[in-house]
Structures are given as structure tokens and as C-alpha cells.
Amino acid sequence: MDVRERLAALRAQMHEQGLAAYVVPGNDPHASEYMASHWCEMQWLSGFNGESGTMVVTTDRALLWTDSRYYLQAGIELKDSTIELMRESDIDCPSVVEWLKGLQVTGYGLRVGLNPEMFSVNDFKAWREQFAEAGIGVKSVDLIKPIWTEGRPAIPSDKLYPYSADFAGETVESKISRMREILESKVESRKSKDYALIVSALDEIAWLLNIRGNDVEYNPVVISYVVLEGDKCTLFVNPEKIDSAAQNYLDFNNIDVQPYEAVFDYIHGLRGTIFYDGAKVNEALYEAIRKPTPAPSLKGGEQGANAKNIQSPILIDKAKKNAVELEGERIAMRQDGAALTRFFKWLEETLVKSQESRVKSQESRDKRPLTEWNLMEKLHAFRAMGENFVEESFGTIAGYQGNGAIVHYAATREHCAEVKKEGMLLLDSGGQYLDGTTDITRTVWLGGRIPEQAKLDYTYVLKGHIALQTARFPRGTRGNQLDALAKQYMWQAGITFGHGTGHGVGHFLGCHEGPQNVRTDNNPTPLEVGHIISDEPGIYRTGKWGIRTENLITVIPAKQTKATTTEDEWLTFETLTLCFYDTSLIEMSLMTEDEIDWLNAYHVRVYKEVSPLLNEEERKFLARKCAALEI
């Protein structure tokens, strides 16, 4: 079917269900940032292949909401589809719910269909309450499954594999025991074992059971569910994913296995207290819980289960990296630093050769140009040389000149810019190693005269970047309280940026994780020892350049000073990332002595830790890039 035929098939299903509208979000049942193609329903229905979007289909209209990253792409891919593009970044663009509430004029009894597997409990409840205010009903129903019968990718069946405690730093038995202690403290009778925790977030499952997989691009997770009870732990997963080695591992750790789809019936049979994280667990799982009835009709009563919405204790514990995980991150950073050194050396030499070729011969016009896509491929090749490298942690952003000003820019082989020995390059990339996950951004000048504004922008960003990772703060401080440190210098110049300053990072898991972050929005989660976050302020000038500088940093105890006047425990950051900065872009007149001292000490450390992994020529290159700055 083409897009028009798919819309017609969906509308036929809507008519049978008595629905005036149906919503297709760009989500999966596990609240994943990246998802398997099996659940790319919005993309299949619309023909739009962007990663973010929500569709609404009514009896006579179809609309797609997406953000500014995808306006150009959506305009091309939605052409002749009858689907209207809703530019959600525009001030006057209504939200999906606001637009649907406007359908009230069609009459009383309006109902909207939502697939409960694609909405978290919290989101489903919020939508339903807003619709109820407008007299709109909600029906839980999956209308895509009946019509997407041909060509739908299967749920991935790649084998899962154990993740050694040598890398994880803790056994499965220890993690499960601690989770049970936390859950037992939350039940009414603390001695009761009659409780369960529903776990649907894939990174939480991978962490809890020390398993990894290849089901989702950039994320070594296994598509599954877990129900943790007082006396058992059950993994719901496609049986094809478990070979004999994996089965022996699961048996050894007393983990029961049931088919992936069996989770709904299993949950329906549970009694006692059932815990779930409403921000992650989908509405369909919640609806499977048998709720208590006011007046039991059966002799003896039918009490059902007591459902409690809590923040996942796994989410909280997973964020605090243990000593083994942190040491693994340091090992991964050295491998990453070596890969980036090799890459920038190659880039510099390649650009020089390319320029010389252009000068010597007109025939160079017929040669293939160096492109952003070439840079992405080459960096991947250098990372793949590293010990324990598995895959990238996200799609590399190689933004040359004005493309660097597009925050989530994504070059493709067919659509990418030629890279020349002039101007600015923003490179945001990361790797998944068995030892840990990396995420780094460096902005470099490739050649030509550096504009004064570029130097000012780069220095404002660098000063804020240094200010955050050298911060000292009392225990209990939240990320939003530190956010202004990274923005203070650009604010004074009347500049700011719209993305978060820092996000949590997993350990050989998702490059983005919570609950901690550093951004303007109020986040009640305090920063704690073992948290890893990114430090990535930026300045973006449309059509000119993008400048972002990013390191990963981890929270550590700070040494007390004689000047301390309180009894508070103080914290600070350790910088994990190991890669030089482009010092040619620094406006030295804006730098303080302390900032230059920090930068020089950092470069000494980079050379000391990365150079043993390099050959002689690479070490010479790195030494040049790490040369000390003079005040």
C-alpha cells in the first residue's frame, strides 16, 4: 500500500470502532529514545522517516507534528501524501491535544483512539483528563496492527548475551537483592513478599540482569519485560533470543523465562502490591493489572491488586556508577581519545593534500570531494580499532560551516556538504565499548582567517564549559542550579542556546539517561557521587557556524578547605573525556589565569593518558595539539 491507501485502511478501522480521530505517536512500548523498526508506525503510515513525530488522522484530514530539525525533510517526504505538516516549534502551532480538542465542534460523543502500548501511563492519563474536560472520550485500541500486515519488520530476534560482572561491577544477585529491600520498604506490611515491580525500560532491564543485546541501534539492549517479585524474577522475551549459554546464565541467576507477549496475562494474575513507573511503563501493561472491585461478587471476595506509581528504583541506582564502572569509563575514554587523535591527524593531512591538489591541477575538479559523510565513516573506522569497541553510541554529527548550527544535524551519504580547508567543523560523536559509553563534541577551525566573532563565541563557550566542570557545590545541589555556570559568559554577551547543558550517560547502555541532568528546567534529582553527565554549552549562528564543546564528567567528593564555614558535604566533578581543544580559536584576552592553568593541566593529562596508545607520528601530532598556552 502507498500512503493514501494506508490512510484509507486506517479510516476504515476507525469507522468500525466509532472513532473520529486516531493518534499515532513516534513511540514504542518501552519509552525508548531509539526504537526497533517494528514499532516505527508513524513512519510507515506517513512515509516520513524522521525520528520524531506524531500523526493525527481524522475522517477527512491527516496531520503530522514534528520539530524544526525535520521541516525540510518532512516537506519533501509528505509531498502529494495529503498529510499536513504541523510545525510544532512555531509559536502559533497548537499541540496535538489542543488541536484535537478543537474537534469538539463535530458534535457530542466524539472519541479519539490511542494505542495504550505506545503511551506511558502518565501521558495516557494526562491526555485522557484533558480530553474529558472537552467532552471527548478515549478508547484504548491498536488500529495499526490490523492494517500493517505486509512488510512489517519482526521484533528483533538477535541473541542476548551476559554482561560480565567484571565490567558491570556487581552481580545480578546483589542488584536484585537490593531492589527487593527497597520494594519491601514500600509495602504496607514490610515483611510481606506479596509484591511485584513491572520493568519495561530496556536499559533498566539490561542493567538489572547484566544482559546486553543488539536489538536497538546505538543501544546494546534486549527487547523484553521483567517482573520482579519477592520470590522470583521473570524475564519476558522472544525465546529465539536465548541460546544455551544464555539459558545457563539465566538459570544460574534464578531468572525465569516466559514469552514476550505473555507479560500481559502474567500481570493480570498478580496480587498484592504492584509497583510501576508511570513515566516508563505503558498504559497497556497498567490496564492488565486486575484492580480491586468495590463490591466483590464472588464468595470470598475478589480483591485484585494494589497498583502504586513510583519512580523506578532501578533508574535511581543505575545512574550512580560503581567504582568498576567508573574505571571502565576511564579506559573507554583513553581508547576514544586515541581514535579522535588519529581522526584529527588524518583530517588535517587530508585537507592539506586536497588543497595542494587543487592548486597543482584543474583535474582535481573530477576527483571525489571530501564530505561530512566521509568524516563520519573515517571516525567510525578509527573507533573500531579500539579494544572492546562495539558500536557508536549515537549517529555522528559532522556539521561543516552552517550545518554545525543545526543542533541535531544528520548528514547522509546523498545529502552532505563538501569539507574544505577553511571554516568551522563541529564534530559530535561517541562510542559504545564494553568498558563504557562515550560522548564528545569538539569544534575545530580547518583553515583560513578566523573571524573575530568566531573566536569570541568559541571562548564564551569554552569558559562556561570549564566553569561547570570545575564547579564546587554542596550535597543536595540539583543540575538546574548549576546550569547558569555554563551560560554566564554568553549571557553577558546577549547569547544563549536552547538545548540542555548536560544529560546523564549510561555505562555501556544509553548515551542519554536520567534522572539527573543539567538544564534550565527544574529537576528535583540532586547530583550524587557516581553520576555521569555531559557538559556541552554551545553557540549557533544560522548559516555561519555552530560551536559546542562537550566532555563527560562524573560527580566526586570535593576536598574540604579551611575556608569552609558549614558542615555540608561538598562535591565537584572529575573530567572523564580525554581529547585536546582547538586552542587556535581561543581569544586569550578573555581567559583568566585559572582557566589557562586548568586547560594546560588538562592537556598534560590528555597527552599522558592517550599517547601510550599511539605511534610515534601520532604522538608528535598530539603533543603539538596539547602544547601549553602562555598567559
VONU-31556 format. One record per residue (C-alpha): residue in three letters; x, z, y. Coordinates in steps of 0.05 Angstrom, whole numbers, plus 5000, padded with zeros to 4 digits. Example, Ala and Ser with C-alpha at 12.3 -4.5 7.8 and 13.67 -1.06 7.14 Angstrom:
ALA524651564910;SER527351434979;
! end
This chain:
MET500050005000;ASP502249885072;VAL500950395127;ARG493950135144;GLU491950165071;ARG494550865063;LEU490551095124;ALA484350765096;ALA485351115029;LEU486251785064;ARG479951685105;ALA476051535041;GLN478452205014;MET476552545080;HIS469552255075;GLU468652535005;GLN470853225029;GLY466653215092;LEU472653255138;ALA473052995209;ALA480653065211;TYR486553175166;VAL493453435185;VAL499853205151;PRO505853635174;GLY513153465161;ASN513954075116;ASP514954245043;PRO512254845003;HIS518655245013;ALA519155235090;SER525654835084;GLU529454535142;TYR531653965096;MET526953765041;ALA526753334978;SER523752634987;HIS517952834941;TRP514853214999;CYS516152705055;GLU508652595061;MET508552495136;GLN513951955130;TRP510351605072;LEU503651595107;SER506151365175;GLY512250935160;PHE516151365210;ASN522651615179;GLY524652145229;GLU525952845203;SER520953195248;GLY513653025260;THR506353195248;MET500752705235;VAL493352775250;VAL488352285221;THR481152255242;THR475651765222;ASP477851275276;ARG484651485302;ALA491551665275;LEU496752035317;LEU503852265306;TRP507252825344;THR514852835348;ASP520253055397;SER524752665444;ARG530152555391;TYR525552055357;TYR521751695413;LEU525651055407;GLN525551055331;ALA518151225328;GLY516450675378;ILE519750165333;GLU517250425265;LEU510050545287;LYS509149855318;ASP502949505291;SER501150115248;THR495150335293;ILE498551025296;GLU499151305367;LEU505651655387;MET504752345418;ARG511052545457;GLU510853285445;SER516753415492;ASP512653155551;ILE509553705594;ASP502553385592;CYS502453275517;PRO497453735482;SER499454095418;VAL496453875353;VAL491654465354;GLU489654345426;TRP488253625413;LEU484053775351;LYS480154305389;GLY478253745436;LEU474453425379;GLN469153955388;VAL465053425426;THR463753065360;GLY458753605341;TYR457654265307;GLY460454355237;LEU466953995248;ARG472054135193;VAL479554005190;GLY483353935125;LEU490154275114;ASN494354265051;PRO495755005040;GLU502354865005;MET505054555069;PHE503555135115;SER506355835116;VAL501356405111;ASN502756595184;ASP501855885210;PHE495655755169;LYS492456395195;ALA494356235267;TRP491355535262;ARG485055775228;GLU483956315282;GLN484855815338;PHE480155325305;ALA474955875294;GLU474856015369;ALA472655295379;GLY467655295322;ILE471954865277;GLY472455025203;VAL478654945159;LYS478754705087;SER484754805041;VAL485654145006;ASP491253664986;LEU488952955002;ILE495752614996;LYS496752744921;PRO490652324900;ILE492951714940;TRP500551754934;THR500651564861;GLU505550984861;GLY512851034881;ARG512651764897;PRO519452074883;ALA519352604829;ILE521253324844;PRO528853324833;SER530953494762;ASP538453574772;LYS541454154732;LEU542154824765;TYR548755184756;PRO551155914760;TYR554856114823;SER560456584802;ALA560557284829;ASP567957134844;PHE565156714901;ALA558757104914;GLY562057784915;GLU556258124879;THR552758074813;VAL545557874802;GLU544158554771;SER546658904834;LYS542558474881;ILE536158544841;SER537059294834;ARG537859374910;MET531758944924;ARG527659374876;GLU529860004911;ILE527559704978;LEU520859484950;GLU519560144915;SER520560504982;LYS514760085010;VAL509460204956;GLU504560774965;SER506961124903;ARG514561094906;LYS515061194831;SER510460614816;LYS513459984784;ASP506959614794;TYR509359144849;ALA511858444859;LEU515558034912;ILE513957294918;VAL520156894938;SER519356174958;ALA525256035006;LEU530255644966;ASP536455954998;GLU533756654983;ILE532756474910;ALA539656174906;TRP542756804936;LEU538757294894;LEU540156964827;ASN547056694843;ILE545055994826;ARG546155334862;GLY543754614853;ASN543553914882;ASP536153854898;VAL536453814974;GLU541453415016;TYR546753855050;ASN543854485018;PRO546154704948;VAL539454994928;VAL534654954869;ILE527354774878;SER523855374848;TYR519956014860;VAL521556724840;VAL517057314827;LEU520957974826;GLU517358554794;GLY519159274777;ASP520759104705;LYS522258354705;CYS524557764746;THR521557074734;LEU524356404756;PHE519255844761;VAL523055184755;ASN522654504722;PRO525154624650;GLU529253984654;LYS533754324704;ILE536354834654;ASP541654644604;SER544455104550;ALA549755404596;ALA544655564650;GLN539755854598;ASN545156314571;TYR546756534642;LEU539456684658;ASP538457044591;PHE544657464604;ASN541757674671;ASN534857814642;ILE531457274682;ASP525156994651;VAL523656254660;GLN516955914668;PRO514955204691;TYR514955084766;GLU507454974773;ALA505855594731;VAL507256044791;PHE500056004817;ASP496856254753;TYR502256774746;ILE501057054815;HIS493557054803;GLY494657514744;LEU498758024783;ARG496058714802;GLY498759274844;THR502359144909;ILE504558424922;PHE509658324977;TYR510657655012;ASP514057405075;GLY508557055113;ALA513556655153;LYS516156315089;VAL511156375033;ASN505955815034;GLU498455915041;ALA497055644971;LEU501256204939;TYR497556714982;GLU490856434962;ALA492856504889;ILE493257264897;ARG486957594869;LYS484358014927;PRO480458654917;THR472858594916;PRO468559074957;ALA463559204900;PRO466359044832;SER461158724787;LEU464858844722;LYS464559514686;GLY470959884702;GLY471859514767;GLU475958914789;GLN480959184839;GLY485358574847;ALA492058634883;ASN494258944949;ALA497758384988;LYS502858615040;ASN506158155091;ILE513358375103;GLN519858065127;SER523657875064;PRO528858405047;ILE532857835015;LEU533157475083;ILE535858105115;ASP541058265062;LYS543357535053;ALA545257505126;LYS550258075121;LYS556257755086;ASN560358195040;ALA568058225040;VAL568657684986;GLU564057215022;LEU567757305088;GLU574457185055;GLY571556565024;GLU569356325093;ARG576456425118;ILE579156005060;ALA573955455074;MET575855455148;ARG583155325131;GLN581054725088;ASP576454495144;GLY581954565196;ALA586654135155;ALA581253595147;LEU579953585222;THR587353555238;ARG588252955193;PHE582052635223;PHE584152705296;LYS591152465279;TRP588251855245;LEU583451735303;GLU588951775355;GLU593451295317;THR587750815301;LEU585650765374;VAL592750625396;LYS593550075344;SER586749785364;GLN588649765437;GLU595449445422;SER591948915380;ARG587248745437;VAL592948655485;LYS597048215438;SER591847745413;GLN585047465430;GLU583847425355;SER582348165357;ARG575447975380;ASP574047745310;LYS576348395279;ARG571448935260;PRO570849455316;LEU571750195304;THR564850525305;GLU561651205304;TRP559651065232;ASN566950935214;LEU568751605243;MET563451955202;GLU565851625138;LYS573151785151;LEU571852515167;HIS567952585102;ALA573752285064;PHE578652775095;ARG574053365079;ALA573253125007;MET580753224999;GLY579753975008;GLU579754454949;ASN572754664928;PHE569354164974;VAL562353984951;GLU558753605007;GLU557453605081;SER553354185109;PHE549253705153;GLY549552985176;THR555652905221;ILE554152775295;ALA559352295324;GLY556852165394;TYR561251705436;GLN560351705511;GLY552951735529;ASN550851835456;GLY554152515459;ALA548852725510;ILE543452645456;VAL543553335426;HIS541453135355;TYR544252435357;ALA544752085290;ALA548651435284;THR547150965227;ARG551250405197;GLU546649905231;HIS545850255297;CYS552250575323;ALA556850505383;GLU563750205383;VAL569050725396;LYS574750535444;LYS580950865471;GLU577251115531;GLY571951625548;MET569052225512;LEU567452365438;LEU563052945415;LEU564053095341;ASP559453605307;SER560553675233;GLY561054155175;GLY562654235101;GLN559854585040;TYR565454895000;LEU564655354940;ASP568255854984;GLY563455795043;THR559855375095;THR563055095158;ASP560154825223;ILE564554605281;THR563954195344;ARG569853925385;THR569553475445;VAL575653045458;TRP577952535511;LEU580051885479;GLY583651555538;GLY583451325610;ARG582851735673;ILE578852375663;PRO573352445716;GLU573553085756;GLN566453255735;ALA568253185661;LYS573853695669;LEU569254175706;ASP563854105653;TYR568754205596;THR571754815628;TYR565055145643;VAL563155045570;LEU569955305545;LYS569755925589;GLY562756105564;HIS564955955493;ILE570856435499;ALA566556965535;LEU561757005477;GLN566757055421;THR570857585458;ALA564758005475;ARG564558745461;PHE557759065452;PRO554459695424;ARG550959715357;GLY543659515364;THR545158935411;ARG540958315399;GLY543257595405;ASN538857445465;GLN542358005503;LEU548957625495;ASP546256935509;ALA547856945583;LEU555257065569;ALA555956355543;LYS551956065601;GLN554356465661;TYR559455965687;MET555055355681;TRP549255745712;GLN553455885773;ALA554555135778;GLY547055005771;ILE547554735699;THR544354955634;PHE542554695565;GLY536154715523;HIS538554865452;GLY540355545423;THR547255815436;GLY548256065365;HIS544956045297;GLY546156435233;VAL550256095178;GLY549656175103;HIS555156265051;PHE555355615010;LEU548055565030;GLY544255315091;CYS548255155153;HIS542355455192;GLU539656135170;GLY536556755201;PRO534357245220;GLN540057315272;ASN541456825328;VAL543856775400;ARG538856435446;THR534256575505;ASP528156735462;ASN527257465446;ASN529357605374;PRO528558335352;THR534158275300;PRO540458645322;LEU547258355307;GLU550458725248;VAL557258735215;GLY557758145168;HIS553157685207;ILE555956995218;ILE553456595278;SER555555975315;ASP558055985387;GLU556255305416;PRO554655235490;GLY554254535518;ILE553154075578;TYR549753405572;ARG549752855624;THR545052285605;GLY548551625597;LYS555451925610;TRP557652455560;GLY555953065520;ILE560553665517;ARG559654205464;THR564754685436;GLU562955065373;ASN566355595330;LEU563456035276;ILE564456775290;THR562857395250;VAL560958095274;ILE566258625261;PRO567359345285;ALA570959395351;LYS576659875363;GLN574760465407;THR578260505474;LYS580061115516;ALA575160865569;THR569160925522;THR564261425552;THR558861415499;GLU558361585425;ASP555660895408;GLU559060485354;TRP561959855384;LEU562159155355;THR565658505371;PHE566957825338;GLU572357535294;THR573256785303;LEU572956425236;THR573755695255;LEU580855405257;CYS581554775299;PHE585154625365;TYR581554475430;ASP582953865474;THR586854215529;SER587553565569;LEU580253675590;ILE581354365619;GLU581154475694;MET586655005696;SER584855255765;LEU578355545737;MET581655915679;THR583556645682;GLU589956935655;ASP586057295599;GLU582656645579;ILE589256265575;ASP592356835535;TRP586456805486;LEU586956055480;ASN594556075467;ALA593756625416;TYR588256235381;HIS592555605378;VAL598356015349;ARG593656265295;VAL590855565281;TYR597855285270;LYS599955875227;GLU593955845181;VAL592855085176;SER599954805177;PRO601655025106;LEU596354535081;LEU599253935119;ASN605153465110;GLU610853425160;GLU607852895204;GLU601153245206;ARG604553905224;LYS608153565282;PHE601453295307;LEU598253985301;ALA604054315336;ARG603253835395;LYS595753985400;CYS596954735396;ALA602454745449;ALA601955355494;LEU598755285563;GLU602455565622;ILE598955955676;
! end
